[in-house]
Amino acid sequence: MDEKTSSLTDFKSSILFITILPAGKNVAYSPMGMIRFFPVVGLIIGALLVLFDLVVSQLWAPPVAALLDLLFLVAVTGAFHLDGLGDTADGIFSHRSRERALEIMKDSRTGMMGLVAVICGLAVKLAGIWSVKTTGTPVQILILLFIVPAYSRASMIFGIKALNYGRKGEGTGRSHFGRPIRWADFSYCLIPLFFSLFLGYKGLVLNIVFFIGVALILMFYKKKMNCITGDMLGAMNEVLEAILFLVAGAVLVL
């Protein structure tokens, strides 16, 4: 398989892994190759979100359009990352040993802490999207809806590089830890970074918040679990997406 064909397979594999979008049949599963395409898939989600928002904003007021945007983000990923957020909250906030917390995360049932985390995460994201739509210019709204999903998915690459996988057996994320993450795996992160420049200093603030958010979440994971799992990567994505939308809404009024 030549490099071009391999990259296309990796790209399709990334789409199929973190979205419900079609990407062809019989696509080879490429756990390590797909990682670098996480931001690109985030941009695809963002582009679809922009188109969806343009339609619903013509039919409904900003609060309703923001809610529908939120539901679109949930639907396009099949609630994949939300499931990780709920499982992570159940495990980390159970006040049990690391081994027991990992077992709780693996349980398909959602506990009270997981339910609270999912509800709060969705509420914060809704507030952020609503704020962006009511305070930003049309161009700012378009850029933010486009790049924020890419930033949040790029965060998972940092998580895979920074911490070791925590489960002894098989798990959703184990296959992404087959080799050390190379700096080349971060190359597509430069795309949302480029588009953020069109926001001026507000884009700079967004980037600062992103890196601080990534660092704080990873420090928290290090302290609580000293490892990371697929569920924790999904939770990281959800938390950062909510925070970035919320911060963007605040920055736009400055």
C-alpha positions as a printed NumPy array, in Angstrom:
array([[  0.   ,   0.   ,   0.   ],
       [  1.507,   3.342,  -1.055],
       [  1.626,   6.385,   1.247],
       [ -1.3  ,   8.156,  -0.451],
       [ -3.567,   5.108,  -0.147],
       [ -2.484,   4.574,   3.446],
       [ -3.281,   8.179,   4.385],
       [ -6.72 ,   7.928,   2.782],
       [ -7.399,   4.742,   4.75 ],
       [ -6.266,   6.437,   7.966],
       [ -8.529,   9.404,   7.234],
       [-11.573,   7.23 ,   6.542],
       [-10.85 ,   5.163,   9.635],
       [-10.787,   8.337,  11.744],
       [-14.157,   9.447,  10.372],
       [-15.742,   6.079,  11.095],
       [-14.244,   5.908,  14.576],
       [-15.431,   9.234,  16.027],
       [-18.518,  10.033,  13.933],
       [-21.526,   8.322,  12.392],
       [-20.672,   9.804,   8.986],
       [-20.212,   7.427,   6.05 ],
       [-16.671,   6.907,   4.76 ],
       [-16.945,   3.914,   2.482],
       [-17.238,   0.174,   3.024],
       [-14.645,  -2.312,   4.22 ],
       [-12.324,   0.421,   5.483],
       [ -9.348,  -1.032,   7.335],
       [ -9.221,  -0.102,  11.013],
       [ -6.11 ,   2.04 ,  11.487],
       [ -5.876,   2.98 ,  15.192],
       [ -2.482,   4.682,  15.086],
       [ -2.768,   6.145,  11.616],
       [ -6.128,   7.768,  12.325],
       [ -4.878,   9.823,  15.279],
       [ -3.359,  12.649,  13.253],
       [ -6.663,  13.121,  11.426],
       [ -8.707,  13.828,  14.576],
       [ -8.539,  17.637,  14.   ],
       [ -9.514,  17.181,  10.343],
       [-12.566,  15.153,  11.304],
       [-13.333,  17.897,  13.82 ],
       [-13.238,  20.415,  10.966],
       [-15.653,  18.265,   8.968],
       [-17.994,  18.209,  11.953],
       [-17.55 ,  21.966,  12.276],
       [-18.304,  22.552,   8.58 ],
       [-21.469,  20.488,   8.826],
       [-22.399,  22.372,  12.001],
       [-22.018,  25.682,  10.16 ],
       [-24.304,  24.513,   7.348],
       [-26.818,  23.138,   9.839],
       [-26.758,  26.373,  11.825],
       [-27.313,  28.483,   8.727],
       [-30.512,  26.54 ,   8.05 ],
       [-31.952,  26.4  ,  11.56 ],
       [-31.09 ,  30.054,  12.228],
       [-33.407,  31.004,   9.374],
       [-36.283,  29.174,  11.017],
       [-35.851,  29.701,  14.745],
       [-34.619,  32.278,  17.261],
       [-31.03 ,  31.961,  18.606],
       [-31.97 ,  29.961,  21.755],
       [-33.727,  27.289,  19.699],
       [-31.04 ,  27.297,  16.999],
       [-28.341,  26.891,  19.677],
       [-30.181,  23.92 ,  21.165],
       [-30.529,  22.305,  17.753],
       [-26.81 ,  22.916,  17.105],
       [-26.054,  21.124,  20.356],
       [-28.261,  18.176,  19.408],
       [-26.512,  18.033,  16.039],
       [-23.124,  17.704,  17.744],
       [-24.497,  14.884,  19.896],
       [-26.046,  13.104,  16.931],
       [-23.114,  13.364,  14.52 ],
       [-20.867,  11.539,  17.003],
       [-23.511,   9.072,  18.14 ],
       [-23.001,  10.439,  21.682],
       [-19.657,   8.578,  21.62 ],
       [-17.749,  11.182,  23.613],
       [-20.672,  11.863,  25.97 ],
       [-20.608,   8.213,  26.947],
       [-16.936,   8.644,  27.802],
       [-17.716,  11.724,  29.889],
       [-20.354,   9.872,  31.89 ],
       [-18.168,   6.797,  32.466],
       [-15.166,   8.933,  33.43 ],
       [-17.156,  10.951,  35.956],
       [-18.562,   7.773,  37.505],
       [-15.072,   6.343,  37.917],
       [-12.966,   9.338,  38.89 ],
       [-15.482,  10.779,  41.351],
       [-16.274,   7.434,  42.97 ],
       [-13.483,   8.034,  45.536],
       [-12.285,   4.475,  45.003],
       [ -8.869,   3.061,  44.174],
       [ -7.511,   3.487,  40.663],
       [ -8.217,  -0.152,  39.819],
       [-11.791,   0.048,  41.077],
       [-12.346,   3.378,  39.297],
       [-11.236,   1.799,  36.024],
       [-13.68 ,  -1.046,  36.579],
       [-16.494,   1.44 ,  37.195],
       [-15.643,   3.274,  33.963],
       [-15.932,   0.006,  32.065],
       [-19.442,  -0.606,  33.413],
       [-21.977,   0.241,  30.705],
       [-24.414,   1.56 ,  33.285],
       [-24.379,   5.29 ,  34.045],
       [-24.357,   6.359,  37.693],
       [-25.406,   9.61 ,  39.321],
       [-22.048,  11.333,  38.882],
       [-21.986,  10.393,  35.222],
       [-25.507,  11.703,  34.71 ],
       [-24.67 ,  14.972,  36.454],
       [-21.487,  15.384,  34.4  ],
       [-23.305,  14.817,  31.092],
       [-26.132,  17.216,  31.985],
       [-23.718,  19.906,  33.177],
       [-21.488,  19.452,  30.148],
       [-24.398,  19.813,  27.748],
       [-25.73 ,  22.82 ,  29.66 ],
       [-22.385,  24.619,  29.52 ],
       [-22.001,  23.849,  25.82 ],
       [-25.523,  25.096,  25.107],
       [-24.832,  28.32 ,  27.002],
       [-21.593,  28.777,  25.06 ],
       [-23.123,  28.214,  21.63 ],
       [-26.045,  30.489,  22.512],
       [-23.644,  33.2  ,  23.658],
       [-21.539,  32.904,  20.497],
       [-24.636,  33.195,  18.32 ],
       [-25.981,  36.262,  20.126],
       [-22.748,  38.236,  20.593],
       [-20.581,  37.417,  17.571],
       [-20.608,  38.837,  14.083],
       [-21.693,  36.437,  11.291],
       [-18.047,  35.802,  10.37 ],
       [-17.018,  35.182,  13.991],
       [-19.903,  32.777,  14.498],
       [-18.987,  30.875,  11.35 ],
       [-15.309,  30.57 ,  12.328],
       [-16.014,  29.46 ,  15.9  ],
       [-18.597,  26.849,  14.95 ],
       [-16.079,  25.587,  12.403],
       [-12.928,  25.363,  14.539],
       [-14.057,  24.559,  18.093],
       [-14.939,  20.911,  17.261],
       [-11.48 ,  20.592,  15.698],
       [ -9.729,  21.962,  18.785],
       [-11.592,  19.621,  21.12 ],
       [-10.716,  16.576,  19.028],
       [ -7.103,  17.702,  18.7  ],
       [ -6.919,  17.608,  22.495],
       [ -7.144,  13.825,  22.405],
       [ -3.781,  13.645,  20.607],
       [ -2.2  ,  15.517,  23.531],
       [ -3.843,  13.078,  25.932],
       [ -2.478,  10.051,  24.093],
       [  1.028,  11.549,  24.073],
       [  1.093,  12.746,  27.682],
       [ -0.204,   9.751,  29.642],
       [  0.08 ,   5.988,  29.505],
       [ -2.923,   3.802,  28.839],
       [ -4.447,   2.652,  32.1  ],
       [ -6.193,  -0.656,  31.47 ],
       [ -4.378,  -3.965,  31.651],
       [ -6.746,  -5.713,  29.242],
       [ -8.419,  -4.564,  26.077],
       [-10.271,  -1.266,  25.968],
       [-11.665,   1.26 ,  23.505],
       [ -8.496,   3.338,  23.536],
       [ -5.736,   0.732,  23.916],
       [ -5.096,   0.424,  20.182],
       [ -4.177,   4.135,  20.051],
       [ -1.175,   3.54 ,  22.286],
       [  0.662,   1.136,  19.98 ],
       [  3.61 ,   3.495,  19.478],
       [  4.845,   6.839,  20.858],
       [  3.066,   9.887,  19.452],
       [  5.323,  11.809,  17.075],
       [  5.289,  15.554,  16.519],
       [  4.135,  14.831,  12.972],
       [  0.894,  13.526,  14.471],
       [  0.103,  17.111,  15.535],
       [  0.548,  18.55 ,  12.023],
       [ -3.161,  18.947,  11.232],
       [ -3.679,  20.864,  14.482],
       [ -2.221,  23.807,  12.597],
       [ -5.375,  24.08 ,  10.452],
       [ -7.759,  25.294,  13.193],
       [ -4.885,  27.371,  14.559],
       [ -4.629,  29.107,  11.175],
       [ -8.352,  29.88 ,  11.033],
       [ -8.252,  31.242,  14.588],
       [ -5.947,  34.02 ,  13.324],
       [ -8.936,  35.572,  11.545],
       [-10.43 ,  36.263,  14.988],
       [ -7.555,  38.573,  15.887],
       [ -6.625,  38.77 ,  19.566],
       [ -9.798,  36.837,  20.394],
       [ -8.342,  33.898,  18.538],
       [ -5.176,  34.236,  20.604],
       [ -7.264,  34.073,  23.784],
       [ -9.011,  30.963,  22.461],
       [ -5.667,  29.261,  21.831],
       [ -4.36 ,  30.177,  25.278],
       [ -7.504,  28.788,  26.895],
       [ -7.156,  25.606,  24.833],
       [ -3.594,  24.916,  25.956],
       [ -4.336,  25.81 ,  29.572],
       [ -7.437,  23.617,  29.487],
       [ -5.517,  20.674,  28.038],
       [ -2.761,  21.075,  30.632],
       [ -5.191,  21.3  ,  33.565],
       [ -7.21 ,  18.272,  32.482],
       [ -4.077,  16.182,  31.997],
       [ -2.703,  17.31 ,  35.355],
       [ -6.001,  16.308,  36.952],
       [ -5.901,  12.908,  35.234],
       [ -2.278,  12.454,  36.317],
       [ -3.089,  13.234,  39.927],
       [ -6.282,  11.182,  40.145],
       [ -5.45 ,   8.177,  37.942],
       [ -1.846,   8.511,  36.697],
       [ -3.088,   7.18 ,  33.346],
       [ -5.668,   7.721,  30.642],
       [ -8.292,   5.588,  28.896],
       [-10.561,   5.887,  25.881],
       [-13.368,   7.096,  28.141],
       [-11.11 ,   9.781,  29.597],
       [-10.115,  10.92 ,  26.109],
       [-13.792,  11.259,  25.213],
       [-14.447,  13.195,  28.402],
       [-11.527,  15.494,  27.585],
       [-13.06 ,  16.215,  24.19 ],
       [-16.468,  17.034,  25.669],
       [-15.137,  19.237,  28.47 ],
       [-12.883,  21.262,  26.171],
       [-15.593,  21.71 ,  23.542],
       [-17.939,  23.094,  26.196],
       [-15.262,  25.338,  27.737],
       [-14.099,  26.726,  24.389],
       [-17.63 ,  27.633,  23.305],
       [-18.289,  29.242,  26.684],
       [-15.037,  31.228,  26.678],
       [-15.572,  32.251,  23.052],
       [-18.97 ,  33.658,  23.966],
       [-17.381,  35.73 ,  26.726],
       [-14.446,  36.936,  24.612],
       [-16.717,  38.14 ,  21.808],
       [-18.304,  40.787,  24.045],
       [-14.937,  42.306,  25.016]])
